[in-house]
Amino acid sequence: MYTAAGLFAVLSVIFLISHIHHDNHYSFTCFITFLTCFYHFAYRILVSETVSKRKAKYNYKNGWFAPKKFEEPIFKALRVKRWKEKLPNLLPQTSSAKSFPVETIIDETCSVEVIHEINIVLSFAPFIVSLFYSSYEWIFLVSGIVTALFDLCFIIFHRHFRPRLIKLLNTKV
């Protein structure tokens, strides 16, 4: 992820310099495209690093993280069991109950859910900025929706997986 962010940052600078020197529409379009891609990677890195450094535990029993009755039928309708294995896992070693205590994995599912929820909100920032500076707002809206849906897949996965971990934890006790 760091490599992609760095690559998009470099490409943004190259096309910005090209736009300044040649003043053509192509350079400007590439600059905005690569800058937006850089933004999407950069905020993901920043949010992940910030939330991951949080030392407090999440309360998975109450409030936001507690399993809701209406979720399971939604998970079945979305066929989460069929596609959950296809999601990328950047740290596969942290998702094994053999390597870590179940409580740690449950807390990690809450942490990752928070990260992806913040990412969804931030994915629409380019669209909001484009309302003031662009006549092509729809492009930024579409990119915001696509990245938000990507993050939503991870939220759905973690909300689907957490009740099973809680059940596993309760059977161990």
C-alpha positions in Angstrom: 0.0 0.0 0.0 2.9 2.3 0.8 4.4 1.6 -2.6 1.2 2.4 -4.4 0.8 5.6 -2.5 4.4 6.6 -3.3 3.9 5.8 -6.9 0.8 7.8 -7.2 2.4 10.7 -5.4 5.4 10.7 -7.8 3.1 10.4 -10.9 1.0 13.3 -9.5 4.1 15.5 -9.2 5.3 14.5 -12.7 2.0 15.4 -14.3 1.6 18.6 -12.3 5.0 19.7 -13.6 4.0 18.7 -17.1 0.8 20.7 -16.8 2.6 23.8 -15.5 5.1 23.6 -18.4 2.8 22.6 -21.2 -0.6 23.7 -20.0 -2.6 20.9 -21.7 -5.7 19.2 -20.6 -4.2 15.7 -20.7 -1.5 16.5 -18.1 -4.1 18.1 -15.8 -6.5 15.2 -16.1 -3.6 12.7 -15.3 -2.5 15.0 -12.4 -6.0 15.0 -10.9 -6.4 11.2 -11.4 -3.1 10.3 -9.8 -3.6 12.8 -7.0 -7.0 11.3 -6.2 -5.5 7.8 -6.3 -2.8 9.0 -4.0 -5.4 10.4 -1.6 -7.3 7.1 -1.4 -4.2 5.2 -0.5 -2.7 7.9 1.8 -5.8 8.2 4.0 -6.1 4.4 4.3 -2.6 4.2 5.5 -3.1 7.2 7.9 -6.4 5.9 9.3 -5.1 2.4 9.7 -1.9 3.5 11.5 -3.8 5.9 13.8 -6.5 3.5 14.8 -4.1 0.6 15.2 -2.0 2.5 17.7 -5.1 2.9 19.9 -4.4 0.9 23.1 -7.9 0.8 24.5 -10.0 -2.3 24.0 -13.3 -2.2 22.2 -16.5 -3.4 23.9 -17.8 -6.0 21.5 -20.7 -6.9 23.8 -22.5 -3.5 23.7 -23.4 -0.8 21.3 -22.0 -0.4 17.9 -20.1 -3.7 17.7 -22.6 -6.0 19.2 -24.2 -8.4 16.7 -27.7 -7.3 15.6 -30.6 -9.6 15.0 -31.3 -8.2 11.5 -27.7 -8.8 10.3 -27.7 -12.6 9.8 -30.5 -12.6 7.2 -28.7 -9.8 5.3 -25.4 -11.8 5.4 -27.3 -14.8 4.0 -28.9 -12.8 1.3 -25.5 -11.3 0.4 -24.0 -14.8 0.4 -21.0 -13.7 2.6 -19.8 -17.3 3.0 -19.2 -17.6 -0.7 -17.1 -14.5 -1.2 -15.4 -13.9 2.2 -12.4 -15.9 1.3 -11.8 -13.8 -1.8 -11.1 -10.6 0.3 -7.5 -9.7 0.6 -6.0 -10.0 4.1 -2.9 -7.9 4.6 -2.0 -9.7 7.8 -3.2 -13.3 7.5 -1.2 -14.4 10.5 -3.4 -12.2 12.8 -6.6 -14.0 11.8 -5.8 -17.4 13.2 -7.3 -18.4 16.6 -4.4 -20.8 16.9 -1.9 -17.9 16.9 -3.8 -15.4 19.0 -6.3 -15.5 21.9 -9.9 -15.3 20.6 -10.4 -12.0 22.6 -7.6 -10.4 20.6 -9.0 -11.4 17.3 -12.5 -10.1 18.3 -10.9 -6.8 19.3 -9.1 -6.7 16.0 -12.4 -7.2 14.1 -13.7 -4.2 15.9 -10.6 -2.1 15.2 -10.7 -3.0 11.5 -14.4 -2.2 11.3 -13.7 1.3 12.7 -10.9 1.7 10.2 -13.2 0.8 7.3 -16.0 3.0 8.6 -13.7 6.0 8.7 -12.5 5.1 5.2 -16.0 5.2 3.9 -16.6 8.7 5.2 -13.2 9.9 3.8 -13.8 8.3 0.4 -16.3 11.1 -0.4 -13.9 14.0 0.4 -12.7 14.3 -3.2 -16.4 14.6 -4.3 -17.1 17.3 -1.8 -14.0 19.2 -2.8 -15.0 18.8 -6.5 -18.3 20.6 -5.9 -16.3 23.8 -5.5 -13.5 23.3 -8.1 -14.7 21.0 -10.9 -17.4 20.6 -13.4 -16.9 16.8 -13.4 -18.2 16.0 -9.9 -19.8 12.8 -11.0 -16.3 11.2 -11.6 -15.4 11.9 -7.9 -18.8 10.7 -6.8 -18.4 7.4 -8.7 -14.8 6.9 -7.3 -16.2 7.6 -3.8 -19.0 5.1 -4.2 -16.6 2.4 -5.5 -14.1 2.8 -2.7 -16.9 3.0 -0.1 -18.4 -0.3 -1.4 -14.9 -1.8 -1.2 -14.7 -0.9 2.4 -18.3 -2.0 3.1 -17.3 -5.5 2.0 -14.7 -5.6 4.8 -17.2 -4.3 7.4 -19.7 -6.9 6.3 -17.1 -9.6 6.6 -16.1 -8.6 10.1 -19.6 -8.2 11.3 -20.4 -11.7 9.9 -17.3 -13.2 11.5 -17.4 -11.6 15.0 -20.5 -13.5 16.3 -18.8 -16.7 15.4 -15.7 -15.7 17.3 -17.8 -14.6 20.3 -19.5 -18.0 20.2 -16.1 -19.7 20.1 -15.0 -17.6 23.1 -18.1 -18.5 25.1 -17.6 -22.2 24.4 -14.0 -22.0 25.7 -15.1 -20.4 29.0 
